[in-house]
């Protein structure tokens, strides 16, 4: 009898849908307090997951879910940097 491999699932903080971890982008707040998109999915810090769709990032910002997830208040500049990082990750794929 073969063992069935469990697929890791995570919830997008923007649309609140559960999806496979590999289809989401991990956002991380580093111990230094910087928030960035984690391409490797292994960086140290507090993590949250977002769909690859920019609309989910915008929903997370508008609803305050991003600030709650990272327990900080992000500036407009930091949010714009995150949007650029997400766009770049989508282009690479």
N, C-alpha and C positions, 0 to 999 in steps of 0.2 A: 504494500500500500504506500503510495507516494504522499509525501507531506505537501499540503497546499500552502503556497507562499502567500503571506498576508501582505496586501498592498497598503502602504501607509496613506492615510487620508488626513487632510487638514482643512480648516475652514477659512475662507477668504474674509478678511475683516471689512471689505467693501460691500460685496453683495451677500455675504453670509452663507454662501453655498459651500457644501463639502465637496472637495475634489481630490484627485490623486496629488500627492505631494510634488511629484515631478512636473506637474502642469502648472504649478504656482511659483511665484517669486518670493523668496524669503527676504523680508526686510529685517534689519537688525540695528539695535541701539548698542553701540560699543560701550565698553566700560568707561571710555573717555567722554561719552555723551553724544557722540556723532551718530546720526541715523543715515544708513545707506542700504542700497540693494546688495544682497549677498549672493553673488553668482555661484559660489561653491556650495552654499548652504551649510557651511561649517564654521563660520566666524564666531568668535566669542561674543557673547552679549545676549540681550533679551530679543527674542525673535517674534515676528508676526508674518502671516502669509497673505499675499495678494494675487489675484488673477493677473494675467499678463495684459489685460485690458486697462488702458488709462482711465476709463470711466470708473472702474472699481477704486482706483487710487483717489479720484476726485470725490467719490461717495464717502470713502473713509475719512478724507479731510473734512468734508462738509458736515458729516455726522459727529465728528470728534473722535471716531474710533481709533484713528492713528495716534492721537494724543493720549488716549486712554491706554492703548496697548503698550506704549513706551513710557507712560507716566511722566510726560513732559509736555510743554507747550512749544510746538514747532513754529518757526518764523516762516513768512512767505518765501524768503530766499531758500530756506532748507527744503521746503515743499517743491519749489521749482527745480532744485538740484535732483531731488528724488524722481521727478517726472522725466528729466533728461536721462537719468540712469535707467529707468524702466524702458524708455524709448530705445536707448542703445542696446539693451538686452534683447528687446523684441527684434531689432534689426539683425542681430547676430544669429538669431534662430532660424 
